[in-house]
Structures are given as C-alpha cells and as structure tokens.
Amino acid sequence: MKGKRYSPEEIVKMLREAEGAKSAREVIRRYNVSEQSFYRWKKVYAGMDVPDLKKLKAIQEENLRLKKLVADQALKISLLEDVNSKKW
C-alpha cells in the first residue's frame, strides 16, 4: 500500500516540531510516518528552511537538465564515431 507523500515544506515543518518541545516519537505518531522515513528526512532536510528548499529544488532541476544534455552529446559523439569508422 502506498503511503501519503509529504511535500518538502511539510517535512521541514515536522522536523521543526520534533526539534521543539515535542519528542520525535510524538511527531512520528501524530503524522503517522515510519521512524525510518522520519530519520531519513532528518538526514536530508536537517537545518533547512523553505527558501533553502527552493534553492535545492532549483539546483536539482538544473542538474537533471545538464545530465540530459551530456547524455545527448555523448550519444551524438558515439554515432559520429561509428559513422567515421565505417569505410564506404
């Protein structure tokens, strides 16, 4: 069964609550998430605010775009090398 997906903003809110007066177990129970998910989120989003999340998302999108560009160029180079190596 697929669980609920939380947005990064909601995750940061949960982590902030856990840092405050409430314990992590209370927050985990209230939002009905697994401990594994909570601590994985804590590792990724620790110390971040909403503006930081927006920057992170922009950087990830740019990296994805650049990886696609490099893959396309590598494919074109490979095709050109194949065409060049054949003797007509």
C-alpha positions in Angstrom: 0.0 0.0 0.0 1.4 3.4 -1.0 1.5 5.9 1.8 0.9 9.6 1.8 3.6 11.7 0.1 4.6 14.8 2.1 5.9 17.9 0.4 9.4 19.2 1.5 7.7 22.1 3.3 5.6 19.7 5.3 8.7 17.6 6.1 10.6 20.7 7.4 7.6 21.6 9.5 7.6 18.1 11.1 11.3 18.3 11.7 10.9 21.7 13.3 8.2 20.4 15.6 10.5 17.5 16.6 13.3 19.9 17.4 11.0 21.9 19.6 9.4 20.8 22.9 7.8 17.7 21.3 9.7 14.5 21.0 10.4 12.8 17.7 8.1 9.8 18.7 5.2 12.2 19.3 5.6 13.8 15.9 6.0 10.4 14.1 2.8 9.1 15.8 0.8 12.3 15.0 1.7 12.4 11.3 1.6 8.6 11.0 5.0 8.2 9.4 7.6 5.5 10.0 10.7 6.1 12.1 12.8 5.2 9.1 11.2 7.9 6.9 11.4 10.5 9.7 15.1 9.9 10.3 15.9 9.7 6.5 14.2 13.1 6.1 16.1 14.4 9.1 19.4 13.4 7.4 18.4 15.2 4.2 16.5 18.2 5.4 18.2 19.0 8.7 18.6 22.7 9.3 16.8 23.8 6.1 14.2 26.5 5.7 11.7 26.9 2.9 14.0 29.3 0.9 16.8 26.7 1.2 14.3 24.0 -0.1 13.5 26.2 -3.2 17.2 26.6 -3.9 17.8 22.8 -3.5 14.9 22.1 -5.9 16.2 24.5 -8.5 19.7 23.0 -8.3 18.3 19.5 -8.7 16.3 20.5 -11.7 19.4 22.2 -13.3 21.5 19.1 -12.6 18.9 16.9 -14.3 18.8 19.2 -17.3 22.6 19.2 -17.6 22.8 15.4 -17.2 20.4 15.0 -20.1 22.4 17.4 -22.2 25.6 15.5 -21.5 23.9 12.2 -22.3 22.6 13.6 -25.6 26.1 14.9 -26.6 27.7 11.6 -25.7 25.2 9.8 -27.9 25.9 12.1 -30.8 29.6 11.7 -30.4 29.2 7.9 -30.4 27.1 8.0 -33.5 29.6 10.2 -35.3 32.5 8.0 -34.4 30.6 5.0 -35.7 29.9 6.7 -39.0 33.5 7.9 -39.3 34.9 4.4 -38.6 32.9 2.7 -41.4 34.6 2.5 -44.8 32.4 3.2 -47.7 
